[in-house]
Amino acid sequence: MPSSIKSVLRRLEVKHDGEVYSDRPPTRWGNRDVFPVPLEQRRYTVISYVSYWSIASLSVTSWAYGGSVIALGLSAGEGIACSVIGSLFVGLFAFLCGHPGASMHVGFTALARVTFGLYGSYIPVLLLVFENVIFFGIHAYFGGLAVTIVLNALSSSFMHWKNTLPESAGGVTSQGLIGFVIYFVVFFLLLLIHPSKLRNLVWPAAITIAVVFLGLLGWAISANGGTVGNLLAGKIHLSSTNKSFAMLYAISSAAGSATAFSSRVSDWTRFAVTKHSATVPMLVFAPIFGCIGPIFGILATSAVYSRYQAVEWNPLGLLLYVQATQYTAGCRAATFFAGLGLFCASLMNNLMGKISCAGMDCAGLFPKYITTRRGSYILTVIGILIQPWRLVNGSSTFLTVLASFGVFVAPMTGILAADYWIVRRRKWVMHDIYRQDGIYWYTFGVNWRAYVAFIMSFVFDLPGFAASVNKTSIAPGWTRMYDMSYIVNLAIAVLIFCCLSFAFPPKGLGVAEGWDDGSVVGENKVTDPTVAVEQEKEERVYEVECLPPAPAN
């Protein structure tokens, strides 16, 4: 390698002097953002995680979920039922995949390495990074529309400003582009905040989005005379058999759309004050918030349709419609605050649900050169360059592919959970996650058992997947297999992986070795009073649990 390139690479290496883990220089497999989170950075409480699931679940896409299921021919009630069942899957797998983070203070990269191998982890990590970057761009475009709504409310001249962009711009208007630029300026500033310190922004954003959703629903019902009207129903008449498969598809869609959140939630549970801080939010509040968005969307859209005879499933589109038809002082005030709330919610949703955790994963891919912050900036720039408005306003083929990612992410999530809970029984050798000569090297860095199970789980869905993307007709059996992909692929992946792991057990099963680093196990003390109180509670519980039994009389 030329000396000039070596010099550049040396300059790009992650600096570690004066930082956490200053005695551990970055290596091929780890840096300060990939190693276990030190005690000082574990700040997230129960309230933090309740708020996290609020901003993760209450979004533009969850509000619009009802439109997609009603388009399948389901009724509003059936759509709500599918949303509830899908959300239960989300909560369950959030707990199963989030427990390693809360217990061992490591992120998704470590979970993937233990299960798929050090090199084998690249595919699961890159799969989620790719999905997150694309959806980040789309949600950023929605956030830009929220900024446009705010500016429309502030200025009538801005709202009626003539669009000067050509049709080749891909459907974005002059106002929309300005909103998009403002959104990214604010977002870049937020990236300066370390993930461990974002907890102070999470709960205000959660309250804001909850108020906006309640406000939109309340306005829609009030405008319709205090009723939601006749709930919308699909125009397609389905037989009982077809309806059953349509509901299975809707459940798969509801669960699959949030599976990326569930599988990688350890990126955030590793910052938990105690190992139990995230448990109730994952098992209880993740399903609850997962249902609220679709339910509110269905009820509000039904009320708006009854009042205005207009169907608008996107809350941003609803606000723009209101501004275009009722530009009064009251309308301007209401849409200003609603747009501002959706803008703030979009910022936090993208920051915590997409870019920050994707940046953490990039740090896991190239820890010698990339930190979480560097990775986040790189992916944010990519999110701009993909011109997300073209994806939203253009061909639906690419969005269909993205919506079908649950076909691949669901079995991956099942394999991760099965390895941690069933095969390894929550026992890891921590140092081996960061070295090539450890038990997680498997065969040339890849756990073949995981990949056999992963590929076999979705191979039979490929015909249905291709037909969905290309809008072609195939035998009903393939289509129905694809409709059940989330549940079926999950079950197949777990079954095959467990069978292979017990038939051909990898090294190190049943062996548990901790990190053995004073900064991680708790020798240093935190300065935040709230965090200190929570940790003191857990220490007392631990001491009680470890007391020897009382002598027998």
C-alpha positions in Angstrom: 0.0 0.0 0.0 1.4 3.4 -1.0 2.7 5.5 2.0 0.3 8.4 1.1 -2.7 6.1 1.5 -1.3 4.7 4.8 -0.8 8.3 6.0 -4.4 9.1 5.2 -5.7 6.0 6.9 -3.6 6.8 10.0 -5.2 10.2 10.2 -8.7 8.7 9.9 -8.1 6.3 12.7 -10.4 6.8 15.7 -8.6 8.8 18.5 -9.0 7.4 22.0 -6.8 9.6 24.2 -8.8 11.1 27.0 -11.9 9.2 26.1 -13.7 6.2 27.6 -11.6 3.2 27.1 -8.5 5.4 26.7 -6.4 2.3 27.6 -7.9 0.3 24.7 -7.0 1.7 21.3 -9.4 1.0 18.4 -8.9 -2.4 16.7 -10.3 -4.2 13.7 -13.2 -5.4 15.9 -13.8 -2.7 18.5 -13.7 0.9 19.7 -15.2 3.0 22.5 -18.6 2.9 20.8 -18.6 -0.8 20.2 -17.3 -2.0 23.6 -19.7 -2.4 26.5 -21.2 0.9 27.7 -19.4 2.1 30.8 -21.4 2.8 33.9 -21.2 6.6 33.6 -23.1 6.5 30.3 -26.0 4.3 31.5 -28.6 7.0 31.9 -31.9 5.7 30.4 -34.7 5.1 32.9 -38.2 3.5 32.5 -39.6 6.9 31.4 -36.9 7.1 28.8 -37.9 3.8 27.2 -41.6 4.5 27.4 -40.9 7.7 25.5 -38.7 5.9 23.1 -41.5 3.5 22.1 -43.8 6.5 21.8 -41.7 8.3 19.2 -40.8 5.0 17.5 -44.5 3.9 17.1 -46.4 7.2 16.7 -45.3 8.3 13.2 -46.7 9.2 9.8 -46.3 5.6 8.6 -48.2 4.1 11.6 -51.0 6.6 11.1 -51.2 5.6 7.4 -51.2 1.8 8.2 -55.0 1.7 8.2 -55.2 2.8 4.6 -53.0 -0.1 3.4 -55.1 -2.8 5.2 -58.4 -1.3 4.2 -57.2 -1.3 0.6 -56.8 -5.1 1.0 -60.5 -5.4 1.5 -60.5 -5.5 5.3 -62.9 -3.6 7.5 -61.7 -0.9 10.0 -62.2 -3.3 12.9 -60.3 -6.1 11.2 -57.5 -3.7 10.4 -57.3 -2.6 14.1 -57.3 -6.3 15.2 -54.4 -7.0 12.8 -52.5 -4.0 14.2 -53.0 -5.3 17.8 -51.7 -8.8 17.0 -48.7 -7.4 15.0 -47.8 -5.0 17.8 -47.8 -7.9 20.3 -45.1 -9.6 18.1 -43.2 -6.3 18.2 -43.2 -6.1 22.0 -42.2 -9.7 22.4 -39.2 -9.6 20.1 -38.2 -6.2 21.4 -37.8 -7.9 24.8 -36.1 -11.0 23.4 -33.6 -9.0 21.4 -33.3 -6.1 23.9 -32.3 -8.2 26.9 -28.7 -8.7 25.8 -28.2 -4.9 25.6 -29.7 -4.3 29.1 -27.8 -7.2 30.7 -24.4 -7.0 29.0 -24.5 -3.3 27.8 -23.7 -4.1 24.1 -25.5 -3.2 21.0 -26.9 -5.0 17.9 -23.4 -5.5 16.4 -22.4 -7.7 19.3 -25.6 -9.7 19.2 -25.1 -10.3 15.4 -21.5 -11.3 15.9 -22.3 -13.9 18.6 -25.0 -15.4 16.4 -23.7 -15.1 12.8 -19.9 -14.8 13.4 -17.6 -11.9 13.2 -17.6 -11.7 9.5 -21.1 -13.3 9.2 -22.5 -10.4 11.1 -21.9 -8.0 8.2 -25.0 -9.2 6.3 -27.5 -8.6 9.1 -25.9 -5.3 10.0 -25.8 -4.0 6.4 -29.3 -5.2 5.8 -30.6 -3.0 8.7 -28.3 -0.1 7.8 -29.6 -0.1 4.2 -33.2 -0.2 5.4 -32.7 2.5 8.0 -31.0 4.9 5.6 -33.8 4.6 3.0 -36.5 5.0 5.6 -34.5 7.8 7.2 -34.6 9.7 3.9 -38.3 9.1 3.5 -39.1 10.3 7.0 -36.8 13.3 6.5 -38.9 14.2 3.5 -42.0 14.0 5.7 -40.2 16.1 8.3 -39.5 18.7 5.6 -43.3 18.7 4.7 -43.9 19.4 8.4 -41.6 22.4 8.2 -43.5 23.5 5.1 -46.8 23.3 7.0 -45.3 25.5 9.8 -44.1 28.1 7.3 -47.4 28.0 5.4 -49.1 28.8 8.7 -46.8 31.7 9.4 -46.9 33.2 5.9 -49.7 33.3 3.3 -47.2 34.5 0.7 -45.0 31.4 1.3 -48.0 29.1 1.0 -48.9 30.6 -2.4 -45.3 31.0 -3.6 -45.1 29.8 -7.2 -43.2 26.6 -7.6 -40.1 27.2 -9.8 -38.8 23.7 -9.9 -39.2 21.7 -13.1 -41.1 18.4 -13.3 -37.8 16.6 -13.5 -37.2 17.5 -9.9 -39.1 14.4 -8.9 -42.3 15.9 -7.4 -40.7 18.2 -4.9 -41.8 21.8 -4.8 -39.9 25.0 -4.0 -41.6 25.1 -0.6 -41.0 21.5 0.0 -37.3 21.8 -0.8 -36.9 24.7 1.6 -38.5 22.7 4.3 -36.3 19.7 3.5 -33.1 21.9 3.8 -34.3 23.4 7.1 -35.0 19.9 8.5 -31.5 18.7 7.7 -29.8 21.8 9.2 -31.5 21.1 12.5 -30.9 17.3 12.2 -27.1 17.8 11.7 -27.0 19.9 14.9 -28.7 17.1 16.8 -26.1 14.6 15.7 -23.6 16.4 17.9 -25.4 15.0 21.0 -24.0 11.7 22.2 -26.7 8.9 22.2 -26.3 8.4 26.0 -27.5 12.1 26.5 -30.5 12.0 24.2 -32.8 10.8 27.0 -33.4 14.5 28.0 -34.9 15.1 24.5 -36.9 11.8 24.3 -39.7 12.5 26.7 -40.6 16.0 25.5 -40.8 14.6 21.9 -43.0 11.8 23.1 -45.4 14.2 24.8 -45.4 16.4 21.7 -46.3 13.6 19.3 -49.0 12.2 21.7 -50.6 15.7 21.9 -50.5 16.1 18.1 -52.1 12.7 17.5 -54.8 13.4 20.1 -55.3 16.9 18.6 -55.7 15.6 15.0 -58.2 12.9 16.1 -60.1 15.4 18.3 -60.3 17.9 15.4 -61.5 15.3 12.9 -64.3 14.1 15.2 -65.3 17.6 16.2 -65.4 18.7 12.6 -67.7 15.8 11.9 -70.2 16.7 14.6 -68.7 14.7 17.4 -68.7 11.3 15.6 -66.2 9.2 13.6 -69.0 8.5 11.1 -69.2 5.3 9.2 -65.9 3.5 9.6 -64.2 3.1 6.2 -64.2 -0.4 4.7 -62.5 -1.9 1.7 -64.3 -1.9 -1.6 -63.0 -5.4 -2.4 -65.3 -8.2 -1.5 -63.3 -11.1 -0.1 -64.3 -14.7 0.5 -63.7 -16.0 4.0 -60.5 -17.8 2.9 -59.1 -14.8 1.1 -60.0 -12.6 4.0 -58.0 -14.9 6.4 -54.9 -14.6 4.2 -55.4 -10.9 3.9 -55.5 -10.6 7.6 -52.3 -12.7 7.9 -50.7 -10.4 5.4 -51.8 -7.3 7.4 -50.4 -8.9 10.6 -47.1 -9.6 8.9 -47.1 -6.0 7.6 -47.7 -4.5 11.1 -45.1 -6.7 12.7 -42.6 -6.5 9.9 -42.7 -2.7 9.7 -41.4 -2.5 13.2 -39.2 -5.6 13.3 -36.1 -3.5 12.6 -36.8 -1.5 15.8 -37.3 -4.8 17.7 -34.2 -6.6 16.5 -31.8 -3.7 17.1 -33.3 -2.2 20.3 -30.2 -3.5 22.2 -28.5 -0.4 20.7 -30.5 1.6 23.1 -31.2 -0.9 26.0 -27.4 -1.0 26.6 -27.8 2.6 28.0 -30.3 1.4 30.6 -29.7 2.5 34.2 -30.6 -1.0 35.4 -31.1 -4.2 33.5 -34.9 -4.0 34.2 -35.4 -0.4 33.1 -36.4 -1.4 29.6 -38.5 -4.5 30.3 -41.9 -3.1 31.0 -41.7 -0.5 28.2 -40.8 -3.3 25.7 -43.4 -5.8 26.8 -46.3 -3.4 27.6 -45.8 0.0 26.0 -44.3 -1.1 22.7 -47.5 -3.0 21.8 -49.8 -0.2 23.2 -48.2 2.5 21.2 -47.9 0.2 18.2 -51.7 0.0 18.1 -52.5 3.7 18.8 -51.1 5.1 15.6 -53.2 2.8 13.2 -56.3 3.2 15.4 -56.1 7.0 15.4 -55.5 7.0 11.7 -58.5 4.9 10.9 -60.9 6.8 13.2 -59.6 10.3 12.0 -59.7 9.4 8.3 -63.2 8.0 8.7 -64.4 11.2 10.3 -62.7 13.4 7.7 -64.2 11.3 4.9 -67.7 11.7 6.4 -67.3 15.4 6.7 -65.4 16.3 3.5 -65.7 13.3 1.3 -62.0 13.2 1.0 -59.7 10.2 1.9 -56.3 11.3 3.2 -54.3 8.7 5.2 -51.2 10.8 5.6 -51.6 13.3 8.5 -49.3 15.7 6.7 -51.5 15.5 3.7 -54.5 16.1 6.0 -52.9 19.3 7.4 -52.0 20.6 3.9 -55.6 19.9 2.8 -57.0 21.8 5.7 -54.7 24.7 5.0 -55.7 24.7 1.4 -59.5 24.7 2.2 -59.8 26.6 5.5 -57.0 29.2 5.8 -58.5 31.0 8.8 -56.6 32.4 11.8 -57.7 29.4 13.8 -56.6 27.0 11.1 -53.2 28.7 10.9 -52.7 28.4 14.6 -53.7 24.8 14.8 -51.7 23.7 11.8 -48.7 25.6 13.0 -48.6 23.7 16.3 -49.5 20.4 14.6 -46.8 20.8 12.0 -44.2 21.8 14.6 -45.1 18.7 16.7 -44.8 16.4 13.7 -41.5 18.1 12.8 -40.1 17.5 16.3 -41.4 13.9 16.3 -39.8 13.2 13.0 -36.5 14.5 14.2 -36.4 12.2 17.2 -37.8 9.2 15.3 -35.1 9.6 12.7 -32.4 10.3 15.3 -33.1 7.4 17.6 -34.9 4.9 15.4 -32.7 5.2 12.3 -29.6 7.2 12.0 -28.0 6.9 15.5 -28.4 3.2 15.7 -27.3 2.8 12.1 -24.3 4.9 13.0 -23.6 2.5 15.9 -23.7 -0.4 13.5 -21.3 1.3 11.1 -18.9 1.7 14.0 -19.2 -2.0 14.5 -18.4 -2.7 10.8 -15.3 -0.5 10.7 -14.4 0.4 14.4 -10.8 1.4 13.6 -12.0 4.3 11.5 -15.7 5.0 12.3 -17.4 6.1 15.5 -21.1 6.4 16.0 -21.0 10.1 15.2 -18.9 9.6 12.0 -21.2 6.9 10.8 -24.3 9.0 11.6 -23.0 11.9 9.5 -22.0 9.6 6.6 -25.5 8.0 6.5 -27.2 11.3 6.9 -25.4 12.6 3.8 -26.4 9.4 1.9 -30.0 10.0 3.0 -29.9 13.4 1.3 -28.2 12.1 -1.9 -30.9 9.5 -2.5 -33.4 12.3 -3.1 -36.2 10.6 -1.0 -39.0 12.7 -2.6 -38.4 10.7 -5.7 -39.1 7.5 -3.8 -42.2 8.8 -2.3 -43.6 10.5 -5.4 -42.2 8.1 -8.0 -42.6 4.5 -8.9 -44.0 2.2 -6.2 -41.8 -0.7 -7.0 -38.9 0.4 -4.8 -41.3 1.1 -1.9 -42.8 -2.4 -2.4 -39.4 -3.9 -2.0 -38.8 -1.9 1.2 -42.2 -2.9 2.6 -41.3 -6.5 2.0 -38.1 -6.4 4.1 -39.9 -8.2 6.8 -39.5 -11.4 4.7 -35.7 -11.2 5.5 -35.7 -9.3 8.8 -38.2 -11.5 10.6 -36.2 -14.8 10.3 -33.0 -12.9 11.2 -34.7 -11.6 14.4 -35.9 -15.1 15.2 -32.4 -16.6 14.8 -30.9 -13.8 17.0 -33.4 -14.5 19.8 -33.2 -18.3 19.6 -29.4 -18.2 19.8 -29.4 -16.0 22.9 -32.3 -17.6 24.8 -32.4 -21.2 23.6 -29.0 -22.2 22.3 -26.6 -20.2 24.5 -29.1 -19.7 27.4 -27.9 -16.1 27.9 -24.2 -17.1 28.4 -21.6 -15.2 26.4 -17.8 -14.9 26.5 -17.6 -11.1 26.3 -14.0 -10.7 25.1 -14.4 -13.1 22.3 -16.9 -10.7 20.6 -13.9 -8.5 19.9 -11.2 -10.9 18.8 -10.6 -13.2 15.9 -9.3 -16.1 17.9 -12.4 -16.5 20.1 -15.3 -18.9 19.9 -17.4 -16.5 17.8 -15.0 -16.9 14.9 -16.8 -20.2 13.9 -15.7 -21.2 10.4 -13.7 -18.5 8.7 -15.7 -15.9 10.7 -19.2 -17.2 9.7 -21.7 -19.4 11.6 -22.9 -21.6 8.9 -25.8 -22.9 11.0 -27.3 -19.4 11.2 -27.0 -18.8 7.4 -28.5 -22.2 6.5 -31.5 -21.4 8.7 -31.7 -17.8 7.4 -31.7 -18.8 3.7 -34.0 -21.8 4.1 -36.6 -19.6 5.9 -37.3 -17.3 3.0 -36.4 -19.2 -0.1 -40.0 -20.3 -0.6 -41.2 -16.7 -0.4 -39.1 -15.5 -3.3 -41.8 -16.3 -6.0 -44.4 -14.4 -4.0 -41.9 -11.6 -3.4 -41.1 -11.3 -7.1 -44.8 -11.3 -8.0 -45.5 -8.5 -5.5 -42.7 -6.4 -6.8 -43.4 -7.0 -10.5 -47.2 -6.9 -10.1 -47.6 -10.3 -11.9 -49.9 -13.2 -11.3 -48.6 -16.6 -10.0 -50.2 -19.7 -8.4 -52.3 -18.8 -5.3 -50.1 -21.1 -3.1 -47.0 -18.9 -3.6 -49.0 -15.8 -2.9 -50.4 -17.2 0.3 -47.0 -18.4 1.4 -45.8 -14.8 0.9 -48.8 -13.4 2.8 -47.8 -15.5 5.8 -44.1 -14.8 5.5 -43.5 -13.1 8.8 -45.0 -15.8 11.0 -43.9 -18.8 8.8 -40.3 -17.5 8.1 -39.9 -16.8 11.8 -40.9 -20.3 12.8 -38.9 -22.0 10.1 -35.7 -20.1 10.9 -35.9 -20.8 14.7 -36.7 -24.5 14.1 -33.8 -25.1 11.6 -31.3 -23.0 13.6 -32.0 -24.8 16.9 -31.9 -28.2 15.3 -28.6 -27.5 13.6 -27.1 -25.9 16.7 -27.9 -28.9 18.8 -26.9 -31.4 16.2 -23.7 -29.6 15.5 -23.0 -27.6 18.6 -20.6 -24.7 18.3 -17.8 -24.1 20.7 -18.4 -22.4 24.0 -22.0 -23.4 24.7 -22.7 -23.0 28.4 -19.6 -20.9 29.0 -20.0 -17.4 30.4 -17.2 -14.8 31.0 -17.8 -11.2 31.8 -16.0 -8.1 30.5 -14.0 -7.7 33.8 -13.4 -4.0 33.2 -13.8 -1.8 36.3 -15.5 1.0 34.4 -18.1 -1.4 33.2 -18.9 -3.5 36.3 -19.4 -0.4 38.4 -16.3 0.8 40.2 -16.8 4.4 39.1 -19.8 6.5 40.3 -22.2 8.5 38.3 -22.9 12.2 38.8 -26.5 12.3 37.7 -28.7 12.1 40.9 -31.6 10.3 39.1 -29.3 7.7 37.6 -27.4 7.2 40.9 -30.7 6.5 42.8 -31.8 4.0 40.2 -28.5 2.2 40.3 -28.4 2.2 44.1 -31.8 0.5 44.1 -30.5 -2.3 41.8 -27.3 -2.7 43.9 -29.5 -3.2 47.1 -31.6 -5.8 45.3 -28.5 -7.6 44.1 -27.0 -7.6 47.6 -30.2 -9.1 49.0 -30.3 -11.8 46.3 -26.7 -12.7 47.1 -27.1 -13.0 50.9 -26.4 -16.5 52.2 -29.5 -18.5 53.3 -30.4 -18.2 57.0 -29.2 -21.1 59.1 -31.8 -23.8 59.9 -33.2 -23.9 63.4 
